[in-house]
C-alpha cells in the first residue's frame, strides 16, 4: 500500500511543497506485555511471539524455539557455534510478522535468557537486521508498528498524522541503521541517547546524574537498588520537559545490571541515556532513517515510568 503525502505550508518546520510516497512494507500489530513490545510471528508455519528489540543488531531465535521449529521444516543451520557460546546462524524458510513476509530469512539462534522466561510463547528478539531496512512508525495508542519504504521524501514532513510535531536529528553513526541514536540535552548538557524498545522503561546513566549534581533517591516502595533522579530539564529535539523524574543505572558497568529487562550493560560507545518503551507509549514516533530524523507527537500520560507498569511523574512539556 502506498500513501502520497503533500507538504502543506503553515505546518511546523514547513518546507517547500513536494509530494512523496510512503510504501507500507509491513504493518505489525503489537501486544504490550507490561512494557515489552511483542509481535505475533509465524515461523516456518508455526506460531510464536518476537520481542521488538531495536538495540539488537540481529534477530535472534531462542535455542529452545529452534529445536521445536526444526521439526518437519527445512530450517538450515550455517554455523554450528561461535566459540564456547551456542550461537548459530540459521536461515528460515519463511517468516510472517503481521502483513510483512520474508523468505529465506537469516537470523541467529542461541540463548537469550529472560526474554523468553516470562512467557513461554516468546520465541526470540526481532532485531535491526530486519527492522533497520525500513523507516519505522511506532503508534502504541493503536498497538501498531508500521514499516515504510519512502520514495521522493527527502525533504517531506513525515509526521503525516499531525500539523504540529517535535523533531530530533539522529546522530551520525558508522552503522546508521543498526540502532536509533540521537542527541538529547539534559540539564543543559548534550548527551548521546538511544531510543530503544529493548528497555521497558527509560534509564539515565548514574555517573552522569552525579556529575550534573542531580539528587539521587530510591524509588518509593521498591528494592533499595532501584534509584531515580529529578532533572531540571530534558530536551528531546524541540520538546522540553521540566522537572522530570527518571530511573538511573550504571550504564558503564561491565556485566549484568537490572534495568527492567536484565540486559547486559557495557555501553562504552558514550550512550548515557536510553529512551525506552515508556517514551514510545507517551508519543507517536516516526523514525526516518531515510532522513536521519525522528518525528514525534505527545499522546498523553507520563513521559517516564519509575516502575514497569506504573505511572511516573506528572508531565509538563512544551513543543517549539
Phi, psi and omega in degrees: 000137182238132176249135177261131180247138173242120181289131185253142176290146177097350176279163177300141179062037187296144177235167174303142186295138173201158179259152174217163181237126175253105178272126179283113176278338179181143173244119186250107174295135185249152167243133179259105181258099192066242173238039173245133181268124180239145175232135178289138182230152169241111185251116183049040177083003182241144187277152173183184178232139170255142169276134177287121185229087184286350175269000178260121179296328186244154168277132187235128174260135181293151180302319180297317180293324179299317180299320180290320184284342178288339182292117177072019179239175177255026179308129183251130177257122182272320186231131183293322179192167175240106182064222182270355181264133182281076176242124185239147173266126184230162173236125177266144176301314184208151176217128178239129178228099187059234179271357179280137180232136177226145177239146181049056187274126179272136174203176175259158174228132181178186180286131179229018165056233190296341182302323183254359182280333184283330179221131182290342181267002175274117188255353180172192182241128176271112189253189190281348175296336174259306185297323185288356176285348190229163160288149184232134174245120176262115178235078185288340175299330178248012176056048183227141165240118182248132179257129184239148168245098183281146175227127179068029186248021187303325182245009181283154173269114192265002172277068190293343185274354185210147176280339178236145184197169171258157186220135176228136174281146177272152176294150166294140184212133179298336174241080195295342179246015182272343179196173186246091184251144182206152174280140178228144179258121181242118183050040177086356181252131178283132178227158176274130182235163176226130172277118192219119173284351177287344177254114178301320177233159186283148180222138172253146178296131182297320179299321178295315179302319179294318179295329179280352181076019180283138181294141180244134179214164178283150175291126181303142177056043183216172174303140184297340178285343181276114185239158178222168174221156177254124183262145173295315180200154172218130181241119174252109189059230180258022170257126181240133178240132180261142171058042178277142171258138184217147176291151178234153176204160178280091185285352178255011178285133174281139180107215188243132177228148181276109178234035177098339180220007182054042176285151173292137180238116173200065190267082183272012179269005177093006178288121185248353183213132174245118175272113189264199182296332177300320177296318179294326179292329181277352184224161162257129193229131172245115179266105184263083173302327182297336180244353189059044179223158174235122176259139178203151176230144179285132183253344180124160178089176181292146179289315181237143173263144177265337174224147178299123176085002179237150183291152177262243184259162171294136189260133172231115186229152172234147175243133181200000000 
